[in-house]
């Protein structure tokens, strides 16, 4: 559609017109004007806005802010056969995600000092299709490096309270965690925590064989609950800001809510796989479902949804943790030896929307959990909102369209996915980064993403 020229109307690089869009105050109709990569105006649908180009959304499409995924294991450099910046960020773009924050482990070297951060930046530079920020690592022996990492622009620090799965990223014990949190509090930074208690897991039944229930018993809820209680108490003691990663145990929700009511600065995330799958439905030997902490029972899943509804859970992010097919040990189906991680970066928006809609939630809820929520938790101040001044990161989404997941057609490096063969609602028609299409029929092939530093975006 070509609009009549109105010389008195403001000029924009791109104008989006949508009968449905999700703004900061919920769903409305409107027009969005983009200038120099930022949202410069949000007006009525019929506002006289003139742009170099106009994008009119179809009747079945909704304009969303780009999704933000603050929990992605890109594994690059060092394990790029598991995933890499070109493939991970292309998959993100195809899934409506415009910003990711990369985890500091499973890459070699791990991101545990300023030098290793620069190595990672060099590998990522000019190779990313979406904007990318970085978490730093807090590990045994590197606490004196945290200040340098902070000054180099990481968005916070990740630690484990038990073996991380890779020897080069060792966990913190209780005393080290308290010391690390005191440093984090001085920096006014965030510590993000893989919270499972090592002693509880050491005394649990060992994981072995094809039976998923045996694996579930090896990572009990109690181990998660104990670790979260420890993190909350140390956050109370030190005044540090903490974020609980990939919550799977709904038992922990009341203590998180209570700690917040007492003024503890704590946030929490969960993941699409904990909201989509149940332990009862996982077949024997289906190691594509293995992750830590594990997918739990159906009743637990519904309580996680209640945690989202009540606002105790702040955001939903992928914890995309891919590996090569060989490491998943699908040949023998042994949960004890298979790599733990669900590959789902491209699928998160559809997966969550598929489950949310049948529980009576709205698209605006999903945007809060998957865009503005992770942007807020990570400190990405220019992301996660369809509002004047924000980056023009947008997703054109058809919520009533549907598809069946074919792992071979995903843009992840390896075609292994727990979602393979699953019908999902909601199709990303196009994704725009700072007003430029990066997925969809008009997208180019050249990487258009930027590397982000804390404090800059």
N, C-alpha and C positions, 0 to 999 in steps of 0.2 A: 504494500500500500504506500503510495506517495502522498504526503501531506501538503496542503497548500502552504506557500511561503508566507510567513508573518514576520515582517522585519522587526516588530517590537518584541517578539518572543525571544527568550534566552537561547543561546546556541549551545549545543552539547555534541560531544563526539558520538555518543549513542543514546538513543531513547528507547527504553523498554516500556511497552504498554501491556498490562496484565489485568484480566478480570479478577484474578486472584493472586495476591502476593502476601507473603508473611513478613510483616514489619515488626518493630519492637513492641507494638501494642496488639499484636495478633493479626488475623487475616482481614484484609481489605482489598478493594480494587484500587489501581493506581498506575501512575507513570513514574519511571525512574530515569533521571538524567545523569549521564556519566560524562565527566570532564577530567582529562589527564589522569585517568586510572582510578578516580575516586567518585563516590556518589555525591553529586552536587545538588540534586533536588529530588524530592519525593512529593509528587503532586497528585491531583485527581486524575482519573483515567482519561478524561477529555481535556486536560489542561493544554493550552497552546504552547507546547514545547517543540522546538525545532532542532533536529540533530542531523549530523552528517549521514547517519543511517538510523532507521527505526526498526525495532524488532517487536512485532506483534505476536504475543503468545496465543496459541490455539485455545479453543474452548476448554479442552481437557487438561491444560497445563497450568502449573502454579509456579510463580517466581519465588525462589528461596534464596537466602544468603548462602554462600558456599559453605559446605560442611568443614569442620575443623577436627582433625584427628590427632590428638596429642599423645598417642601411644602406638608408635609404629617402629618395628624392628626392620630397618632396611638392610643391615648386615654388611654394609659396604663402607670401607674396603675390607678385604681379607676373607670374607665368605660370600662373595658376590654370586657364587653359583647357587646360593640359597635365595637371594633376592639382590637387587641393586637399585641405585637411584633412578636410572632410566625406566626400569620396569615398574618399580613401586609407585613412582609419581605419575606414570601414565595410567596405572590402574586406579590410583586415587582420583585423577581427573575424570576418568570414565564413570566413577562412582559418585560424582558430584562434590568431591572433596577438593578444596582449593588451598588448604594449608595442612601440613603435617609437622609434628615435632618428633624427631628421630631419637630412639633410645640409645644409650651409651654402650651397650654390650651386644655381643654376637658379631661385632665387627672386630677386625684386628688391624691396628691396636684398638683396645677399648678407649672410650673417650674419658680418660681419668686425669688428664692434665692439659694445659693450654697447647702443648705441642701436638698431642694426638688429636685435639679438636681441629687444629689447622690442617693436619693430614686429611681428616674427613672432609673438611671444607673444600680442599683442593680436588678431591675425587668427585664431590657433588657439583662443584662449580660448572655452569654451562651444561649440566646433565639432568636438570630437574624441570618437570612439566608443571609443578605447583610450587608454592612457596614452602620453604623448609627451614624450621628452627631446630635447635639441638638441646637435649638434656646432657648434663655432665654426670659423671659417676662418682659416688662416694663409696669407697671400698677400703678394706683393711690395708693400712699403710699409706693412704694418699690424702689424709685429711688436711695436711698443710698445702695441698694443691687447690683446695676449694675456692679460696679467694681469687687465685689467678684464673680459674675457669669462669668464675662469676664476672670478673673484669673483662674476660674475652667474649662474653655475650651469651652464655648458656641461659636457658630459661629456668633452671633449677637443677637439683641433684637427685639421682636415683640411687637407692641402696636396697640390698637384700638382707634378710635376717636369717637366711639359710643358704645352702649352696645354690648358686645361680644357674647351674647347668653347664657353665663353662669355667674352667679353672682360673682364667685370667681376670675374672671379675669376682673376687672373694667377698664374702658377706661381712657385715659389721656385727660384733658382739654387743652386748647391752651397754658396756662402758663406752665403747667407740660410738655407738649411736647417740648417747647423751652428749658426748663431746661434739660430734658432728652437728647435732641440733643446736648447740650453743653457738657454733660458728654460723649456721644458717640464720639463726635469730639476729645475730649481729649484722649480717648482710641484708636482712629483710628479704631473704630468698625463700624458696619452697623446697622441702624434702619430700620426694615421692617414694613410696615404700611398697616393696613386695612383702606383704605381711603374712608370713606363715612361720610358726615357731619351729625351730630346728629340732629341739629336744622332743617335742610332741611327735614330730614326724619320724624321728629316729626310733621312737618306741611304738610306733604304729606298725601294723602288718606290712611286710615288704610288698612292693608292686611286682607282679609277675604274671605271665600267661595271658590268655585271650579274654578272660572274663572281666567285663568293665566294672562290675561291683567290687571285685578284689582290688582293682586300681583305686576306686573311690574310697575304700576303707584305708588305703595307704596315705591319703591326704585328707584327714578328717576335718570336719568343721571346727573342732576344738582347737586345732593348730592355728587356724586362721583367727579365731576369736581371741586366743591368748596373745597372739602377736599384735593384733589391733589394739587390745587393751594396753599393752606395753607402750605402743607408739603414742596413744592418746595420753597416757600418764606422763611420758617424757615431754610431750608437747606442752602439757599443762605446766610442768616443772620449769621448762626452759623458755617458754613463750614463743617457740618456733612455729612456723606455719607448716603443716603437714598435709599430704594428700595420699589417701589409701588407694592403691592401684587394684584394678580388676576384682572388685568385691564379688565373691561367689556365695558366701555364707550369709544368709538373711538374719542369722542369730545376732550378728554384730550391729544391726541397725539401731536397736534401742540404745546401746552404749555410745554410739556415734552421736545420736540425737542428744543424749544427756550431756556428753562432753561439750557439744556446741552450746547448749543452754548455759553451761558454766563458763563460757567465754573461750574455750579452747579453739584455736584456729585450725580447723580440720575440714577437709573436703574429701569426697569419695567418688569413684567412678565404678561403673560396671561395663559389661561388654555385650555385644549382640548375641554371642553364643550362649551366655548365661540366661538371656531373655528369650532365646529361641528354642533351645534343645532341653531335653530332660534325660537324666541318667537311665530312666526306665526304657527309653526308646533306642539307646545306643547298642548296636549289635555286638556280639562277641567278635573280637579281632579288628574292630573298626577304629584303628589307631589314628585316623584322620581327626577324630574327636578328642584326642588326648590333649589336655592343657593343664596348667598348674597355676592356681588352684583349679579343681576339676568342675565340670558341669555336674550339677547336683539334681535332686529330686524335683518332681513337678510342683509339689507344694512349696518348696523353697523358691522356685522360679516365680510363682505368683506373689510371694512376699517381696521379692526384688522389684517386681512391678509396683507393688504398693509403696515401696521405698521411693520410687521415682515420683509417684503421685503425691506423696507426702512432702517431697522436696528434700528428703534426707540424702538421696543420691543426687549428685550434682550434674553428672554427665555420663554419656555413653560413648565409648571409644573402642577401636577395634582390638587392641593388643595383637595386631598382625604379627605373627611370629612364624614365618615360613621356614622351610628347609628343603633339601632335595628329597625326591620320592624315596630314595634308598633309606634315608634316616627315619622315615616314618614306619619302616619295617612292616609294610602292608603284606609282604611275602609270608611272614610268620604270625602277624597280628599280635605281637607280644607287647602289652602296655608297659611292661617293666623296662624295656630297652628302647622303645620308640621315642623320638624327639617329641617334646611337649610343646604344642603351639597350634593355634587355629589360624589358617590363612583365609582372610576375609576382607581385606582392605577395600576392594572394589564393591563389596556387597552390603556394607553396613547400613546404609540409608534404607535400602529396600528391605533388608532383613528386619530392622527395627520397626519400620512402618507396617510391614505385614503383620506383626504381632500387636503393635499399638492400636491399629484400627479396629481389630476385633475385640479389644478391651475398652473401646469407647474414647480413646484419646484422639486428639486433633493433630494435624500437621504442625501447628504452632508449638505443641508440646515436643514433638520430635526435633524441631529446629532449636528449641531451648536446650534439649539434652545433647544434641550433636553438633551445634554450631556456636551459639552464644555461651553455653556452659563450658565446653573445653577451652574456648578462647579466654574466658574470664579466669578459669583456674590456672591457665598457663601464662597469663599476663600479655596476651596478644591483643592490644588495645584497639587496633585498627581492623580487626577481623570479627566475624561472627554476627554481624548486624546489617540489615538492609535499612541503613540510616545515613543521613547526610554526614559527610566527613569520613565514613568508613571506606575501606578499599572496595572497589566495584567487583567483588568476588560473588558470582551469582550462579545459581543452578536452576535450570528449567526442568521441572519434574512433572511427570504425568502420574498422579497417584492411583488412578483407576486402571492403568495399563498393567500388564503382568508378563512374566516370563519364567521359564524353567532354567535353572542354573546348569550350564555346561562348563565344567572346569577347563576344558580345552580351549574355550573361547575367551577366558579371562585374560587380563594383561599381566597377571602375576608371572614371575619367572617360571614357576613350576605348577603343573596342572594337578594339584592336590587340594581338595577343598571339602570340608564337612558339609557344605551346602550343595554339593553336586547332586543333580536330580531333584532338587527341592523347588517347588513353585513359590515365587516371590511376587508380591504386589509392589507397584511403583517402578517406573522406568525413568532414568535420567536421560533426557533428550539432548541437553547440551550443558556445558559448564564454561563459565567465563571467569578469567583471572584479570583483575584490573581492567575490565571492559573489553578484553580480547578473548575470542573463543578458543578454548584448549581441548574441548571434547565436543563431539557432534559433527554434523555435516559440513560446517564451515571452518572447523579447526585445522590449523596448520600442523606440520610435523615437528617443527623446531621447538626445543624446550624453551618455555617462556617464564619459568619460575625464578624466584630470587631466593638467596640465602638470607635468613633473618637473624638479627641480633636482639637480645633482650633490651628493651628500652627504645628500640627503633620502630617496632610494629606490634 
